[in-house]
């Protein structure tokens, strides 16, 4: 609830574990504006995000 990712996990991963780890590492670097209870107190929340990798 401080505007940082506290826990990131892979729900449906790639066959390549390196890509799964890269997605988790990227998510852990995010900073965001936390949800507020009654517009005042930061509260924990969760979401999902899909990562698409393009390999060259």
LONU-375950 format. One record per atom (N, C-alpha, C, CB): residue in three letters; x, y, z. Coordinates in steps of 0.02 Angstrom, whole numbers, plus 50000, padded with zeros to 5 digits. Glycine has a CB too. Layout:
AlaXYZ
...
% end
This chain:
Unk500414994050000
Unk500005000050000
Unk500435006350000
Unk499545000050060
Unk501065005749983
Unk501515011549981
Unk501685013549909
Unk502145010050020
Unk501325010949860
Unk501455012649791
Unk501995008449759
Unk501655019749787
Unk502135002649789
Unk502624998049761
Unk502324991049759
Unk503284998149801
Unk502574986949714
Unk502344980049709
Unk502634976149767
Unk502564976849641
Unk502204972949807
Unk502424969149864
Unk502544961849846
Unk501914969549921
Unk502164959249799
Unk502214952249780
Unk502024951449707
Unk501754947749825
Unk502454948449668
Unk502314947249598
Unk502424939849583
Unk502764951649552
Unk501934936749550
Unk501984929749531
Unk501754928749460
Unk501574925349580
Unk501954923349430
Unk501744921549363
Unk501134917049368
Unk502324917949323
Unk500594919049334
Unk499974915049335
Unk499994909849280
Unk499354919649327
Unk500134912049220
Unk500184907449162
Unk500834909249127
Unk499564907949113
Unk501344905349139
Unk502004907249116
Unk502194904649047
Unk502504904849164
Unk502774907049025
Unk503074904748963
Unk503444898248976
Unk503554910148933
Unk503624894848924
Unk504004888648932
Unk504724890148954
Unk504014884648866
Unk504934896248942
Unk505604898348959
Unk505594901949027
Unk505904903048904
Unk505914898949076
Unk505914901749144
Unk506244908649147
Unk506274897049192
Unk506714910049102
Unk507034916649100
Unk506524922049084
Unk507604916749048
Unk506054920649040
Unk505534925549024
Unk505064926549083
Unk505124923248962
Unk504894921249117
Unk504474921849177
Unk504814926149230
Unk504314914849206
Unk505454924949241
Unk505844928849290
Unk505894936149269
Unk506544925949299
Unk505974937449204
Unk506024944249179
Unk505364948049191
Unk506194944249104
Unk504804944649182
Unk504154947849194
Unk504074949649268
Unk503584943149172
Unk504254945149312
Unk504214946449384
Unk504674952149404
Unk504384940049425
Unk505284952049378
Unk505764957349393
Unk505514964149370
Unk506444955849361
Unk505214964349310
Unk504944970649284
Unk504374973149328
Unk504704969649212
Unk503924968749347
Unk503354970749389
Unk503584973549456
Unk502884964849400
Unk504104970649484
Unk504344972849550
Unk504654979849548
Unk504854967949576
Unk504804982349489
Unk505094989049482
Unk504564994549476
Unk505554989349422
Unk503944992549466
Unk503404997449456
Unk503275001549518
Unk502774993949435
Unk503105007749507
Unk502885012349560
Unk502205014949537
Unk503405018149573
Unk501725015349583
Unk501055017449565
Unk500735021349622
Unk500625011349547
Unk500185024549607
Unk499805028049658
Unk499325023049690
Unk499405034249627
Unk499385021749755
Unk498975016549787
Unk498235018549792
Unk499245015149856
Unk497815013349796
Unk497105014549808
Unk497025017349878
Unk496695007849800
Unk496515021449887
Unk496405024649952
Unk495725022649980
Unk496455032349946
Unk495705020750044
Unk495085019250078
Unk494765025850098
Unk495195014650140
Unk494155026850077
Unk493785033050092
Unk494175039250071
Unk493625033450167
Unk494595038250019
Unk494975043849992
Unk495555046250035
Unk494535049349981
Unk495715042450088
Unk496235044850134
Unk496795039850147
Unk495925046550199
Unk496635033850170
Unk497145029050192
Unk497325024250136
Unk496895025250253
Unk497975023550119
Unk498175018750068
Unk497995011550089
Unk498935019250055
Unk497745007750042
Unk497555000750055
Unk497874996250004
Unk496774999950054
Unk497964989950023
Unk498244985049977
Unk497724983349924
Unk498454978650015
Unk497974981849865
Unk497544979849810
Unk497934975049765
Unk497274985949769
Unk497604972149717
Unk497954967649671
Unk497684968549601
Unk497874960249694
Unk498074966449554
Unk497884966749483
Unk498294961549445
Unk498004973949454
Unk498104960449384
Unk498504956049340
Unk498724960149280
Unk498094949749319
Unk499274958149251
Unk499534961449192
Unk499844956249146
Unk500064966949211
Unk499714956949082
Unk499994952349033
Unk500614955449002
Unk499474950548979
Unk501154951649002
Unk501774953748969
Unk501844950048903
Unk502394952449015
Unk502024953648851
Unk502154950648786
Unk502884951948769
Unk501684953548731
Unk503254946648756
Unk503954947248738
Unk504034946148663
Unk504384942148777
Unk504444950248632
Unk504614949448561
Unk505364947948558
Unk504434955848519
Unk505524942048538
Unk506224939948535
Unk506504941248466
Unk506294932448553
Unk507124943648465
Unk507454945048401
Unk508004940048389
Unk507734952148399
% end
